[in-house]
Amino acid sequence: MYKMKTHKKPLNFYFSEYETLIAQHIHMMKNESMPDLAAMTRESDLAFIQLKQNLNNFVENNDTSDDGLPILAEYKTRLTSIIAVSEELSGIIENYRNHIKTSLKKMQQGKTALHGYKTAIMNY
């Protein structure tokens, strides 16, 4: 299995990077008429992988006894927040996809109607 090379940045950097990225994606979904979902997915997947790997490295290499509990509690809180905001983004994306599906269906119905009119005029 391919393992990404991790950098010697503090774990808070990866939390902040992922949180900022999700906020940017929510902003894009709300304000752009045709957001690039594929690019957004690639960006968030990469940021999530980096966060996950660095969080795993932190747990493996640091004190997780009673002395380390406050920092672990902070990270748990941040992860809970990330999950909530990610669910919000997922809902926005789902609504966008449903809007696109509805629009495409209406366009197809219009195309069918125009074809029917064209056929009717040609047969007249």
Buried (B, 14 or more C-beta within 10 A) or exposed (E): EEEEEEEEEEBEEBBEBBBEBBEEBBEBBEEEEEBEBEEBEEBBEBBBEBBEBBBEEBEEEEEEEEEEEEBBEEBEEBBEEBEEBBEEBEEBBEEBEEEEEEEEEEEEEEEEEEEEEEEEEEEE
